[in-house]
Amino acid sequence: MKVSRFVAIGFAAIVCASHAAPSRLDADEARHLLIRTGFAPTAAEIDAITGRSAEQAVDDIIGAAKRAQFRHTLPQEAVAAPPAQREVQAMSQGERQMARRDQIREGIDIKEWWMREMIETPTPLAERMTLFWHGHFATSQQKVVRADAMWRQQQLLRASALGSFREMLHGVARDPAMLVYLDGARSRKEAPNENFAREVMELFTLGEATQGGGYTEQDIREAARAFTGWSLERDDFSFRFRPALHDFGPKTVLGKSGDLDGDQVLDILLDQPQAARFIVEKLWVEFVSPTPDPREVESIAQRFRASNYDIAVAMRELLLSRDFWDVANRNSLVKSPVELVVGAVRELGVRNLDLKPLVQKSAQLGQNLLAPPNVKGWPGYTEWINATTLLERRRFADQLVAYMPGDTQRMSAFRQAAMEPGYQLK
């Protein structure tokens, strides 16, 4: 919604915003909705929602994604717990190196499993949302090491992907992979570690302090004290609260004082109106356009917060907003490497591929699953494209066509489309 066109209407414009979506989707609108909420849609998928109202289509897509189930079973060895700490301590250096290589191999198994799910799922929004939260709560196996911990975190994100952001945030704060990645497992009252306290404000809930976050360095220090004693069991790598390591003294975070613990701090952060705005802005940049409309963001954030942070509510509002359907915003986003790779394979209808080359290609193009570059996740948008990655993206189309038998004319049409700049956009 363009503010300058509706200033005189005021609040009525916000109330009517949800009615801006098409009452009857044409083929181009159907494709736009499906590519933004999934990967590259097939002609059959486009035909299935053409002629329906945007509201019906959006509700069906979100509803199906919330009910999504796995299509494939991950090999049991990929999520088996590694040797207990006491066993590792008794190992030789060579045995420890071998155990670490086993964890890397099991992590690759998880990546291949996830790639297959994304390719074959009938509910791609479920995978897109899980991928989005993986980038938001960025955690890398390169530091965590344990594949089973990365798997458990992936399932946590998947379970809440269109559910409660509040529950997801509390779960991630206790998640063993996150406790290792941001050094929370070693935080104790004598030496509180500020990493998680800082990132939960700056990257997970409020944004940068200088851009509306509203917190100070003192708030970070006080919050870090609240998370002391959040630790891990050495044998099964589960969360454990250790009272002897926790600072039970009075603390003040964002003006709230008391003997605060970590859960109370998380709720204080979510009490800030900025938290809803920050999450809506990130979802906007992922699904709508590179430049959020502040007025629309505020309107959607109010509904998001009023719903007690129901992610499905925010997504529905975004997908039915005027800006989402504005023709000027179509093809305004750049496909991520995973979207490009998965979309191309889905578009061609290929099944039973060897997934390892696809996982490797996505990593080569800049998006290595289970290994974001840092706690900020993948920067995305135009950062996906440079002279090298653009060449590799086009080479991927050639490699895919050469690998796949099929209709020569169809393969040629795909290659030609993939060479066009617009194929990199969504």
PyMOL commands that set and color helices and strands:
alter all, ss='L'
color gray80, all
select helices_A, chain A and resi 3-6+11-19+27-36+43-49+54-66+76-78+85-89+93-120+124-136+141-144+147-159+165-174+176-181+184-186+195-205+209-211+217-226+243-245+262-271+273-287+294-306+311-319+322-325+327-329+337-348+355-364+381-384+387-403+408-419+421-424
alter helices_A, ss='H'
color red, helices_A
select strands_A, chain A and resi 230-232+239-241+251-253+256-258
alter strands_A, ss='S'
color yellow, strands_A
deselect
rebuild
show_as cartoon
